């Protein structure tokens, strides 16, 4: 819920008065290609909604209705076959009490993901291996991998990483917006404390390799990226990052780090956040402050619908300044130019701050395929970008773990 409230306060993640930027319709041929290939997104923050009374993954929602961007009907509309559902925990205190709270929160979130899948087992299935994703897709269901964003909930007990692996986690990042016990963040206002990984963080990396958990360097400092690439036994992934050349923000990767990840065999999944500066007019800022922070932790779906209606009225009167689909594609094309099609994937940060004009929710995903096809990429390249690269990396992580006598 804390993640969602931060999204509500930002201008870049919400739909303004103009719903979608003008965009040529996706051709039948491009739509058919999109439907034919396996598609996944590496960063779905949708579990934020799973425990909300009155919200259901199998019902159709909309950004204007309740800010959500992923549900089964829109996955079907956008041809999204599955992805990594995120166990996200906002960074808190590095104390025994903080670690206990975070551990329990993350385990609860993991349970909520499993409960959603179990409640709709005719439509969703948990995936643990690349082969699972392919099999589940052929069975006509959506596959659900799990990932950890911010390993703070592990505290100083690395055996918990195996606990989460047992629950289904197959990708993990060490850090989020602030430094923690494992590593430096790219965005902590206090600056570095570890100059990369901490000693415990280096053990975290080795344990993730041993288990077959893919290392995610999004949110990590440049030093952490360097060390992860150098020390990980298998290539790493940036599950939701962008090009610093398109927007100069520390959450984005500069050309040298894009190249380093690509040359090591890893991949960068393109985000739809941090594409332009978020600026509010004085009038909009005052109106947002007057409206308030929005629904609290115990809010129902009705509470969100009510708040979203008020927010839509505010956005109509004081439109937000937002990035658009062209800017998103600029970021993707820049990374493709440096790293090539084998080093690019898609992690738009849906339900975690993502979304731009013209790419508002997962129903819009065929537009990406159409743009890539128009740019001259082959069908094989496009499938690699949508799923092949991620499944290859996951397979490499699991193959290493098997050979190294990993998870039991």
Secondary structure, DSSP 8 states (H G I E B T S, - for coil): -HHHHHHHH-STTS--SS-S-------HHHHHHHHHS--EEEEETTHHHHTSTT--TTS---HHHHS----HHHHHHHT--EEEEEEE-----SSHHHHHHHHHHHHHHHHHHHHHHHHTTTTEEE--SHHHHHHHHHTT-EEEEEEEE-GGGGTT-THHHHHHHHHTEEEEES--SS--SSB-BSS-TT--SSSSB-HHHHHHHHHHHHHT-EEE-TTB-HHHHHHHHHH-SS--EEEEE-BTTTS--TTSB-HHHHHHHHHTT-EEEE-SSSSS-----HHHHHHHHHH-S---TT--HHHHHHHHHHHHHHHHHS-----BHHHHHHHHHHHHHHH-GGGEEE---BTTT--BBTB-SGGGTHHHHHHHHHTT--HHHHHIIIIIHHHHHHHHHHHHHHHTT---
